[in-house]
Structure formats: C-alpha cells, structure tokens
Amino acid sequence: MNNVATLDKKIKDDFRAFLTLVWRELDLPKPTRAQLSIAKYLQTGPKRLQISAFRGVGKSWISAAFVLWTLYNNHDKKIMVVSASKERADNFSIFCQKLILDIRWLGHLGPKTDDQRWSRISFDVGPAKPHQAPSVKSVGITGQMTGSRADLLVFDDVEVPLNSATDMQREKLLQLVTEAESILTPSNESRILFLGTPQSTFTIYRKLAERAYKPFVWPARYPKSLSNYEGLLAPQLEEDIDKKKVESWTPTDTRFSDKDLIEREAAMGRSNFMLQFMLDTSLSDEEKFPLKFRDLIVTPLGEECAQRYVWSADPRYMLTQLNPVGLPGDRFYGPLFIDEAAVPYAETIVSVDPSGRGSDETVAVILSQANGYIFLRDIKAYKEGYSDRTLIDIVRLGKRYKATKLIIESNFGDGMICELFKRHQRQEGLMADIEEVRATTRKEERIIETLEPVMNQHKLIVDPKVFEFDYRSNPDEPPEKRLEYMLMYQMSRMCKDKGAVRHDDRADALAQGVKWFIDAVAISAQEAVDERQRQEWNAMEQAFINNPHLATDALVLGKSFKDLEVQQNKVYDWTQSR
C-alpha cells in the first residue's frame, strides 16, 4: 500500500514520471531526452509558453498526457484544446478519452453518471464537481471560443500552411489567438501552452515571443549556427553546445538516427527539412521571398547618370543610415564603383498604380533608363484615390522629372483615369504621352517575374530618398500598418502565394514601370533587327538587278549586300583584264 501511495505521489509531483508510465501502458519505448525535456518545460515553465520541436517527437501525445496529468492532480480544472481545425482538436480529445478508458490507473477519471458529458467535443472527468464548463473541450481555431472559461489553454498546431501563408491570414490567426486570452480564468495557476512548428520567418510564434510567451525550440540536429535561433534554443541543447559535449549537426535525440535524418532530408528536400526538422526558416524564406535588398545598388541620382555602376555586397559599402524592413540580415549597399563619365537618361516615365478611396494607395513611381540600367528616382503615394489634388501632384511630379510618358494601369476604372490625367496634363503643360497598360497575370507572380531578374543582374539603381520617403510615410498609422504600406516591406515579403501581402500598390507600380521599360527595349531591339533585315533584302534585290555576278559572289561569300558597290563602272570585269 505504501508503494502505491509513494508511486501516486511521485507521478503527481513529476509529470515526467506520469509520462513514463503512460508510455509503458501504450507499449512505447521509454521517453527520449527530448520528450522528457518537453515534459519538464510543460510542468515547470512560465504561465505563457510555446514549444517548437522537430516533427515526430510526439508533441501532441505529450500534451495530451499533460492534460490528463493536470486533471489527475486537480479534478476540477477546466481545459480547452484548440487546433487548426475542429477535426484535429476532436482527435486530441478522443485520444485523451482513450487513455482514460484503456489505462487502468486512470479509470477513475472516466464518467460516473449519465449526467456527465462524454463526447468527442467535450467531456467531464468522473470526480469533477458539477460545472457549466466541461473538464476538457476541443475547438478549431475559427470555432466558437467566446463564452467559455478555461484554467488551461492548449494550442496544438494552430498554425499550418493553409491558414498562415499570407500577411492577412497570419494577422487573422494572431487576432484569434489574442482573443483567446479572454477565456483564461483570472488565476495565478492559469496557463496558456502553444505547441507547434513555425511555417516561416513571419510565424505568429515569433509575434507571441514578443508578447511574453517564453519559447522552447528543440531541433533534430545540433545547429551549425545559433544565430538563426535568436537565443530560443532549449536550455539543455545550449548547455551541450556551451560545454562542447557535442559536435554540430549530430542528432539531438535518439528518436532519429543520423542515417534516418539524412534519408529524410534527401526525400523532403533541404528547405522542407530545415523547416520541419531544424525549425530554421532562413533557407525556406530565402527561397520563398526572392526580392533581396542586397541585389539593389543604392546611390544618389541626379539629372544625369553614370555610364557604369559596379555592384557590391561588401560590408564596407553597407548603408547603415537607412532602415531596411526586409528579412533578417538583408541590407542596402552602395556601389563598389561608379564611372565618372556622366550621360543623360535615355527616357523617363511615371508609372502610376491608381486606386479608389479606401485603404489602398494611388502610387506614382519615377523611373528612368540608360545603358541597360533602370533607375528608381522617386516615389509618391496618396490616400485620396484619384482626387484632382492627387492627379495634379502626379502630373507636376512628371513635369519636374521631364517624363516623356505616363504609364497607367487600366484595370482600374476601365480607362477613366487616363482621361482625367489628360485634362490635368493639358492644364499643367506636361509634354508626355499617356499609355495604358493592362495586367493579365496574377499580381504576385507579375511583380516577382518582373523585378527578380532585373535585381539579380544588379540593374536596378535606387536613390536613397525613395527609401527615406518610404520609411517616413503614413506617420499617423500604427507601426504594424505603416510597415504594410512600405515599398521595402512589400518587396521583401512578396512571394507567389495569392495575397502574399495585404498592400502591394508601391511594389506593383514599380514592377509595372520596370516591365514597360523591358518590353519597350525588347520591342525597339526587335524593330531594329527587322529594319536591318528589310534593308539587307532591298540591297540584295538591287544588287541582283544591277550586277548578278557580283551579287552571286557576295551571296556565296556571305558578304553584306549593303556594303557592295553595285554601280556598273566599279565592277571588276574579268573579260576586260585579258
């Protein structure tokens, strides 16, 4: 009897002992070091905590056992389990019920009367006092949570690719998570637990870390670099590394061998492996978000430009005075070299992305081109839609930069905006053509497919005042809203997922202007080729009329007919030379 009492006290005092017994009942191997570390953190961690561990470590099973351990210690606790979907949350609840029914020493937690709830969405433990709220309730993150009360909130994989791919989705998810705070009972013993795998650098788990949620990250291998984890690595792993007990890239747990992890990486691909097993998003984001600040050349631009610019990403040329809002480690750089010889811009345009009155902006971008470079010289953004004041200011902007064309997206307003611009253009004396362009592909794909190759070739030169305006704009908006309107933010967060960023007007106006230059250059080059071919055909025709012998020699020898002297008196006559 004493042994039973001792065991009972031990498993009540130490969740790791409880977990070990549950694992034994399920015929599972003893909990691994990672599992025991997670168990300890669940028991002794702070009021608000989040746990990220490699796929397959058994986070959901451990958290289900923790729910039962909590009820084992206090039958009257109220617990809510929240998952990405209702089905997943219900499966969590069903697993808890199965453990109660299948494990003999947990049997007393089963229902005692018919009045107690016992369903897949909610159930009561037997010894619990009658209460409006069930002992355990499961809901999907988008389900009905308001009106409930809980002493323990367990968020189990609420962030999945389907609900966190875009800024808007992540914001909505974070809002739902924040609202759940109101469910928590006002007690020092109340707790919120997050368990899951981050989906990108912009994961809501990062936001939670900024809100006093203490993270705990356990990757499948000891990382080669600690900087990507920003001090969030599990203390046990940090201690191993500090004391040099391990080598980098060796497995952190016996759950997976080195060979197994190698095979999984080969099968999944490096980016997925780094995301799912190493909980390191740097590689996946590097590939997912292709528009990098470091590919730009940032330097002041005047009325003329240099003939040649040499790109560099050397730290010596880093522009520390600018405030980038891109991915971690991505910065602005000045040129390594600028040719002193100045040349005029070949052409300057105003690229306009119009919008109606609302949260979107009407954006005007000043772009010039010369010597194969495209120059982003200025940008302006307006919240007044297509008001007269906005249109007049854009026209004056074009006049100041001596623009020869206004490129306007015609998707909005079905050409009406162009007519409004023409009226103001005449009044302000802007000598520029107005050209409509119509987008036919999805915006995200269009922006990336236009800007990425130009930036990769380091052919986009940007005046720093563009980013200075960008950073100062919309000062009255909350910080998170200000970010969404910045060109820097839109470019760095742009990917091919639909709705990747909430506001993309500035990036769209830039891409529209760059695409017009690319298309115009391509058309001009093709027209030049066609013209040369026409002249050559005309010359050949004339040569065969004037002197077939000389023309035939030119054709055989591959000479240009344009260079032939076809006048009869200049033709060498072999018959006269005898």
C-alpha positions, 0 to 999 in steps of 0.5 A, spaced: 500 500 500 505 504 501 508 503 494 502 505 491 501 511 495 509 513 494 508 511 486 501 516 486 505 521 489 511 521 485 507 521 478 503 527 481 509 531 483 513 529 476 509 529 470 515 526 467 514 520 471 506 520 469 509 520 462 513 514 463 508 510 465 503 512 460 508 510 455 509 503 458 501 502 458 501 504 450 507 499 449 512 505 447 519 505 448 521 509 454 521 517 453 527 520 449 531 526 452 527 530 448 520 528 450 522 528 457 525 535 456 518 537 453 515 534 459 519 538 464 518 545 460 510 543 460 510 542 468 515 547 470 515 553 465 512 560 465 504 561 465 505 563 457 509 558 453 510 555 446 514 549 444 517 548 437 520 541 436 522 537 430 516 533 427 515 526 430 517 527 437 510 526 439 508 533 441 501 532 441 501 525 445 505 529 450 500 534 451 495 530 451 498 526 457 499 533 460 492 534 460 490 528 463 496 529 468 493 536 470 486 533 471 489 527 475 492 532 480 486 537 480 479 534 478 476 540 477 480 544 472 477 546 466 481 545 459 480 547 452 484 544 446 484 548 440 487 546 433 487 548 426 481 545 425 475 542 429 477 535 426 484 535 429 482 538 436 476 532 436 482 527 435 486 530 441 480 529 445 478 522 443 485 520 444 485 523 451 478 519 452 482 513 450 487 513 455 482 514 460 478 508 458 484 503 456 489 505 462 487 502 468 490 507 473 486 512 470 479 509 470 477 513 475 477 519 471 472 516 466 464 518 467 460 516 473 453 518 471 449 519 465 449 526 467 456 527 465 458 529 458 462 524 454 463 526 447 468 527 442 467 535 443 467 535 450 467 531 456 467 531 464 472 527 468 468 522 473 470 526 480 469 533 477 464 537 481 458 539 477 460 545 472 457 549 466 464 548 463 466 541 461 473 538 464 476 538 457 473 541 450 476 541 443 475 547 438 478 549 431 481 555 431 475 559 427 470 555 432 466 558 437 471 560 443 467 566 446 463 564 452 467 559 455 472 559 461 478 555 461 484 554 467 488 551 461 489 553 454 492 548 449 494 550 442 496 544 438 498 546 431 494 552 430 498 554 425 499 550 418 500 552 411 493 553 409 491 558 414 498 562 415 501 563 408 499 570 407 500 577 411 492 577 412 491 570 414 497 570 419 494 577 422 487 573 422 490 567 426 494 572 431 487 576 432 484 569 434 489 567 438 489 574 442 482 573 443 483 567 446 486 570 452 479 572 454 477 565 456 483 564 461 480 564 468 483 570 472 488 565 476 495 565 478 495 557 476 492 559 469 496 557 463 496 558 456 501 552 452 502 553 444 505 547 441 507 547 434 512 548 428 513 555 425 511 555 417 516 561 416 520 567 418 513 571 419 510 565 424 505 568 429 510 564 434 515 569 433 509 575 434 507 571 441 515 571 443 514 578 443 508 578 447 511 574 453 510 567 451 517 564 453 519 559 447 522 552 447 525 550 440 528 543 440 531 541 433 533 534 430 540 536 429 545 540 433 545 547 429 551 549 425 549 556 427 545 559 433 544 565 430 538 563 426 535 561 433 535 568 436 537 565 443 530 560 443 534 554 443 532 549 449 536 550 455 539 543 455 541 543 447 545 550 449 548 547 455 551 541 450 553 546 445 556 551 451 560 545 454 562 542 447 559 535 449 557 535 442 559 536 435 554 540 430 549 537 426 549 530 430 542 528 432 539 531 438 535 525 440 535 518 439 528 518 436 532 519 429 538 516 427 543 520 423 542 515 417 534 516 418 535 524 418 539 524 412 534 519 408 529 524 410 532 530 408 534 527 401 526 525 400 523 532 403 528 536 400 533 541 404 528 547 405 522 542 407 527 539 412 530 545 415 523 547 416 520 541 419 526 538 422 531 544 424 525 549 425 530 554 421 526 558 416 532 562 413 533 557 407 525 556 406 524 564 406 530 565 402 527 561 397 520 563 398 521 571 398 526 572 392 526 580 392 533 581 396 535 588 398 542 586 397 541 585 389 539 593 389 545 598 388 543 604 392 546 611 390 544 618 389 541 620 382 541 626 379 539 629 372 544 625 369 547 618 370 553 614 370 555 610 364 557 604 369 555 602 376 559 596 379 555 592 384 557 590 391 555 586 397 561 588 401 560 590 408 564 596 407 559 599 402 553 597 407 548 603 408 547 603 415 543 610 415 537 607 412 532 602 415 531 596 411 524 592 413 526 586 409 528 579 412 533 578 417 540 580 415 538 583 408 541 590 407 542 596 402 549 597 399 552 602 395 556 601 389 563 598 389 564 603 383 561 608 379 564 611 372 565 618 372 563 619 365 556 622 366 550 621 360 543 623 360 537 618 361 535 615 355 527 616 357 523 617 363 516 615 365 511 615 371 508 609 372 502 610 376 498 604 380 491 608 381 486 606 386 479 608 389 478 611 396 479 606 401 485 603 404 489 602 398 494 607 395 494 611 388 502 610 387 506 614 382 513 611 381 519 615 377 523 611 373 528 612 368 533 608 363 540 608 360 545 603 358 541 597 360 540 600 367 533 602 370 533 607 375 528 608 381 528 616 382 522 617 386 516 615 389 509 618 391 503 615 394 496 618 396 490 616 400 485 620 396 484 615 390 484 619 384 482 626 387 484 632 382 489 634 388 492 627 387 492 627 379 495 634 379 501 632 384 502 626 379 502 630 373 507 636 376 511 630 379 512 628 371 513 635 369 519 636 374 522 629 372 521 631 364 517 624 363 516 623 356 510 618 358 505 616 363 504 609 364 497 607 367 494 601 369 487 600 366 484 595 370 482 600 374 476 604 372 476 601 365 480 607 362 477 613 366 483 615 369 487 616 363 482 621 361 482 625 367 490 625 367 489 628 360 485 634 362 490 635 368 496 634 363 493 639 358 492 644 364 499 643 367 503 643 360 506 636 361 509 634 354 508 626 355 504 621 352 499 617 356 499 609 355 495 604 358 497 598 360 493 592 362 495 586 367 493 579 365 497 575 370 496 574 377 499 580 381 504 576 385 507 572 380 507 579 375 511 583 380 516 577 382 517 575 374 518 582 373 523 585 378 527 578 380 531 578 374 532 585 373 535 585 381 539 579 380 543 582 374 544 588 379 540 593 374 536 596 378 539 603 381 535 606 387 536 613 390 536 613 397 530 618 398 525 613 395 527 609 401 527 615 406 520 617 403 518 610 404 520 609 411 517 616 413 510 615 410 503 614 413 506 617 420 499 617 423 498 609 422 500 604 427 507 601 426 504 594 424 500 598 418 505 603 416 510 597 415 504 594 410 504 600 406 512 600 405 515 599 398 521 595 402 516 591 406 512 589 400 518 587 396 521 583 401 515 579 403 512 578 396 512 571 394 507 567 389 502 565 394 495 569 392 495 575 397 502 574 399 501 581 402 495 585 404 498 592 400 502 591 394 500 598 390 508 601 391 511 594 389 506 593 383 507 600 380 514 599 380 514 592 377 509 595 372 514 601 370 520 596 370 516 591 365 514 597 360 521 599 360 523 591 358 518 590 353 519 597 350 527 595 349 525 588 347 520 591 342 525 597 339 531 591 339 526 587 335 524 593 330 531 594 329 533 587 327 527 587 322 529 594 319 536 591 318 533 585 315 528 589 310 534 593 308 539 587 307 533 584 302 532 591 298 540 591 297 540 584 295 534 585 290 538 591 287 544 588 287 541 582 283 538 587 278 544 591 277 550 586 277 548 578 278 555 576 278 557 580 283 551 579 287 552 571 286 559 572 289 557 576 295 551 571 296 556 565 296 561 569 300 556 571 305 558 578 304 553 584 306 549 586 300 549 593 303 556 594 303 557 592 295 558 597 290 553 595 285 554 601 280 556 598 273 563 602 272 566 599 279 565 592 277 571 588 276 570 585 269 574 579 268 573 579 260 576 586 260 583 584 264 585 579 258 
